[in-house]
Structures are given as C-alpha cells and as structure tokens.
Amino acid sequence: MKKLMDKLTEIQQDKLLHFFYGTIISFIGMGVFGLSGLLFTLVAAAWKELFYDWYLGYGNPDIWDFNWTMAPAIMFIILYSI
C-alpha cells in the first residue's frame, strides 16, 4: 500500500488537473448527449492540446495531457459496459 501511495504522490499537479477537468467535461457530455457525449471530451482534449497549446502557443502540447484528460471518459465507458 505504501508503494501505491508513493506512486500517487509522484503524479504532477498538471496531470491531475487534466484528469479533474476531463471528469467534469465527460460528466457534462454524458448528461447532455448520453454515452455519445464522451466524444465531446475527445474534441475538448484535442482542441486544448492542438489549438490552444500548439497553434496559439499558450502552453506546452503534450500527449500525456491528452491521455489524462481522456482517462475519465474511458473509465465512464468501462463502467457503462459492465
């Protein structure tokens, strides 16, 4: 258990924020559009990384930021399938 807690404390704050906002975006998308609303999370995550960070240059585009934003959507799909 200690090893797990040590690993969890190593997660960068930026990645946790992506996970948090990915959860909110996924929840809203599912509430409005149902399960297909998770596509909304995909679009939002891709827009943030490609347009906002890469094209406009306001941040550092990172595939891991995209992955952390999409993780809650994937978790919602898995839980919905059970």
Residue pairs with C-beta under 8 A, 6 or more apart in sequence:
14 65
15 64
15 65
15 68
16 68
18 45
18 65
18 68
18 69
19 68
19 69
19 71
19 72
21 69
22 41
22 45
22 68
22 69
22 70
22 71
22 72
22 73
23 72
25 40
25 41
25 44
25 45
25 69
25 73
26 37
26 38
26 40
26 41
26 72
26 73
26 76
28 37
28 40
29 37
29 38
29 39
29 40
29 41
29 73
30 37
30 38
30 76
31 37
32 40
33 39
33 40
35 76
35 77
35 80
38 73
38 76
38 77
41 69
41 70
41 72
41 73
42 70
42 73
44 69
45 65
45 66
45 69
45 70
46 66
48 65
48 69
49 61
49 62
49 63
49 65
49 66
50 61
52 58
52 59
53 59
53 60
53 61
53 62
53 65
54 61
